[in-house]
Amino acid sequence: MDTTGDRQLLAVIGEALEGSARRAGSRLACRRGCTECCIGPFPINMLDRRRLREGLEELTRRDAARAARVIERARLNVEAMAQDFPGDAERGLFVADEAAEEAFCARWAAEPCPALDPETGACDLYDWRPLSCRTYGPPVRIGGEDLPPCRLCFVGASAAEVEACRVEIDPSGMEDEILTRMEAERAPRAQTAVAFALACDWGTPPSEA
């Protein structure tokens, strides 16, 4: 799978978020060691999964011991959560039931992400993190829906100040185009969670998933 499209998508989103961060200044609380958005599972798509698998593969080449710790944390998470998983737990694919997904995520809301290093408070797969992780913090618009900023950001700011920093994520639908191409190449049109993305390799190399 050619990753050019994903790199372009991340570049567009990164540029938009940098502009929002400049406008927000000190109102944006996101810093290394802040784990507000790193606790609890959440749905990610197959592009996020592929990116995480590629990151895990790269981390294994660079620092096998660190990668092994990520895999072990993911394995333990999956082992604990599999019994409640609303879908195909073996592959980690959610069923198309938003209420069931929300109930599952709420049930495990205190579980740290396996990519989070508990000693440093940093993400071991930061450069390959899902879009939800990249866009959490500032006020964003995704698919026509306005989402609020992180509760730790913009404390004491007025509604106008918040709106002045709102950024539209992927206005041209690049992510959906990539997912459609992936589906044509036999990737399932489904969602998973980070722990399952890292622990369930489906018997194929990460770059081909």
C-alpha positions as CSV (number, residue, x, y, z in Angstrom):
1,M,0.0,0.0,0.0
2,D,1.4,3.4,-1.1
3,T,1.6,5.7,2.0
4,T,2.0,8.9,-0.1
5,G,-1.7,9.8,0.4
6,D,-1.4,9.4,4.2
7,R,1.7,11.6,4.4
8,Q,-0.1,14.3,2.4
9,L,-3.2,14.0,4.7
10,L,-1.0,14.3,7.8
11,A,0.8,17.3,6.3
12,V,-2.5,19.1,5.6
13,I,-3.9,18.4,9.1
14,G,-0.6,19.3,10.7
15,E,-0.5,22.7,9.0
16,A,-4.0,23.4,10.1
17,L,-3.4,22.4,13.7
18,E,-0.2,24.5,13.8
19,G,-2.2,27.6,12.8
20,S,-4.7,26.9,15.5
21,A,-2.0,26.4,18.1
22,R,-0.4,29.7,17.2
23,R,-3.7,31.5,17.7
24,A,-4.4,29.6,21.0
25,G,-1.0,30.3,22.5
26,S,-0.9,29.4,26.2
27,R,-4.6,28.5,26.2
28,L,-3.6,25.2,24.6
29,A,-2.5,22.9,27.5
30,C,-1.2,20.0,25.4
31,R,2.4,19.2,26.4
32,R,4.6,16.1,26.7
33,G,3.6,14.2,29.8
34,C,-0.1,15.3,29.6
35,T,-2.0,12.1,29.2
36,E,-5.6,13.4,29.2
37,C,-6.3,12.0,25.8
38,C,-4.3,8.8,26.3
39,I,-6.6,7.1,28.8
40,G,-9.5,4.9,27.6
41,P,-10.1,3.1,24.2
42,F,-11.8,4.8,21.3
43,P,-12.6,3.7,17.7
44,I,-10.0,4.2,15.0
45,N,-10.2,3.4,11.3
46,M,-8.2,1.1,9.1
47,L,-5.9,3.9,8.0
48,D,-5.0,4.7,11.7
49,R,-4.5,0.9,12.2
50,R,-2.1,0.7,9.2
51,R,-0.2,3.7,10.4
52,L,0.2,2.2,13.9
53,R,1.3,-1.1,12.5
54,E,4.0,0.6,10.4
55,G,5.1,2.6,13.4
56,L,5.4,-0.6,15.5
57,E,7.4,-2.2,12.7
58,E,9.7,0.8,12.6
59,L,10.1,1.0,16.4
60,T,10.9,-2.7,16.4
61,R,13.8,-2.0,14.1
62,R,15.1,1.0,16.1
63,D,14.4,-0.2,19.7
64,A,13.2,-3.8,19.9
65,A,13.0,-3.7,23.7
66,R,10.8,-0.6,23.7
67,A,8.6,-2.1,21.0
68,A,8.3,-5.3,23.0
69,R,6.9,-3.4,25.9
70,V,4.3,-1.7,23.7
71,I,3.3,-5.1,22.4
72,E,3.0,-6.6,25.8
73,R,0.9,-3.7,27.1
74,A,-1.4,-4.1,24.1
75,R,-1.6,-7.9,24.6
76,L,-2.6,-7.4,28.2
77,N,-5.2,-4.9,27.3
78,V,-6.7,-7.1,24.6
79,E,-6.7,-10.1,27.0
80,A,-8.7,-8.1,29.5
81,M,-11.0,-6.4,27.1
82,A,-11.7,-9.2,24.6
83,Q,-14.6,-10.7,26.6
84,D,-16.5,-7.5,26.4
85,F,-15.5,-6.5,22.8
86,P,-18.6,-5.8,20.7
87,G,-17.5,-7.4,17.5
88,D,-14.8,-9.7,16.1
89,A,-12.4,-9.8,19.1
90,E,-9.9,-12.0,17.3
91,R,-9.3,-9.4,14.7
92,G,-10.4,-6.5,16.9
93,L,-13.1,-5.2,14.6
94,F,-16.1,-3.4,16.0
95,V,-19.5,-4.2,14.8
96,A,-21.4,-1.4,13.2
97,D,-23.2,-0.5,16.4
98,E,-22.3,2.9,17.8
99,A,-24.1,2.4,21.1
100,A,-22.2,-0.9,21.7
101,E,-18.9,0.9,20.9
102,E,-19.7,3.7,23.3
103,A,-20.7,1.3,26.0
104,F,-17.4,-0.7,25.6
105,C,-15.3,2.4,25.6
106,A,-17.0,3.7,28.7
107,R,-16.5,0.4,30.5
108,W,-12.8,0.6,29.9
109,A,-12.4,4.4,30.2
110,A,-9.7,4.1,32.9
111,E,-7.4,1.9,30.8
112,P,-4.3,3.6,29.6
113,C,-3.4,3.4,25.9
114,P,-0.7,0.7,25.3
115,A,1.3,3.1,23.3
116,L,1.7,5.3,26.4
117,D,5.0,4.8,28.2
118,P,3.9,4.8,31.9
119,E,7.3,6.0,33.1
120,T,7.7,9.0,30.8
121,G,4.1,9.9,30.0
122,A,5.1,10.0,26.3
123,C,3.6,8.1,23.4
124,D,6.0,5.5,22.1
125,L,4.3,5.7,18.7
126,Y,3.8,9.4,18.6
127,D,4.8,9.9,14.9
128,W,2.3,7.2,13.9
129,R,-0.6,8.1,16.2
130,P,-4.2,8.1,15.0
131,L,-6.0,11.2,13.8
132,S,-8.1,11.4,16.9
133,C,-4.9,11.7,19.0
134,R,-3.6,14.4,16.6
135,T,-6.7,16.5,16.7
136,Y,-7.5,16.3,20.4
137,G,-7.0,19.5,22.3
138,P,-8.1,22.5,20.1
139,P,-11.7,23.1,19.0
140,V,-12.0,21.3,15.6
141,R,-14.6,20.8,12.9
142,I,-14.8,17.2,11.5
143,G,-17.3,16.2,8.8
144,G,-19.4,19.3,9.5
145,E,-19.5,18.6,13.3
146,D,-18.0,21.1,15.7
147,L,-16.2,19.4,18.6
148,P,-15.2,21.2,21.8
149,P,-11.6,21.6,23.0
150,C,-10.1,19.4,25.6
151,R,-11.4,20.2,29.1
152,L,-7.8,21.3,30.1
153,C,-7.5,23.8,27.3
154,F,-9.0,27.2,27.0
155,V,-9.8,27.4,30.7
156,G,-11.5,30.7,31.4
157,A,-11.6,31.6,27.6
158,S,-14.7,33.1,26.1
159,A,-16.8,31.3,23.5
160,A,-15.5,33.8,20.9
161,E,-11.9,33.1,21.9
162,V,-12.5,29.4,21.5
163,E,-14.2,29.8,18.1
164,A,-11.3,32.0,16.8
165,C,-9.1,28.9,17.2
166,R,-11.4,26.4,15.6
167,V,-9.9,24.5,12.7
168,E,-11.5,22.3,10.1
169,I,-9.9,19.0,9.8
170,D,-9.6,17.4,6.3
171,P,-12.1,19.7,4.5
172,S,-11.5,18.0,1.1
173,G,-12.2,14.5,2.5
174,M,-8.7,13.1,1.8
175,E,-9.0,10.5,4.6
176,D,-12.2,9.1,3.2
177,E,-10.7,8.8,-0.3
178,I,-7.8,6.8,1.2
179,L,-10.1,4.5,3.1
180,T,-12.1,3.9,-0.1
181,R,-8.9,2.8,-1.9
182,M,-7.9,0.6,1.0
183,E,-11.3,-1.0,0.9
184,A,-10.9,-1.7,-2.8
185,E,-7.7,-3.5,-1.9
186,R,-9.5,-5.7,0.6
187,A,-9.1,-3.8,3.8
188,P,-12.3,-4.0,5.9
189,R,-14.4,-0.9,6.2
190,A,-14.5,-1.2,9.9
191,Q,-13.1,0.3,13.1
192,T,-10.9,-1.1,15.8
193,A,-9.1,0.2,18.9
194,V,-5.4,0.9,19.5
195,A,-4.7,-2.1,21.7
196,F,-6.3,-4.4,19.1
197,A,-4.6,-2.7,16.2
198,L,-1.2,-3.4,17.9
199,A,-1.9,-6.9,19.2
200,C,-3.8,-8.4,16.3
201,D,-1.6,-8.7,13.2
202,W,-4.1,-10.9,11.2
203,G,-1.1,-13.0,10.1
204,T,0.2,-10.3,7.7
205,P,3.1,-7.8,7.9
206,P,2.0,-4.4,9.2
207,S,2.8,-2.6,5.9
208,E,0.4,-4.9,4.0
209,A,-2.5,-4.8,6.5
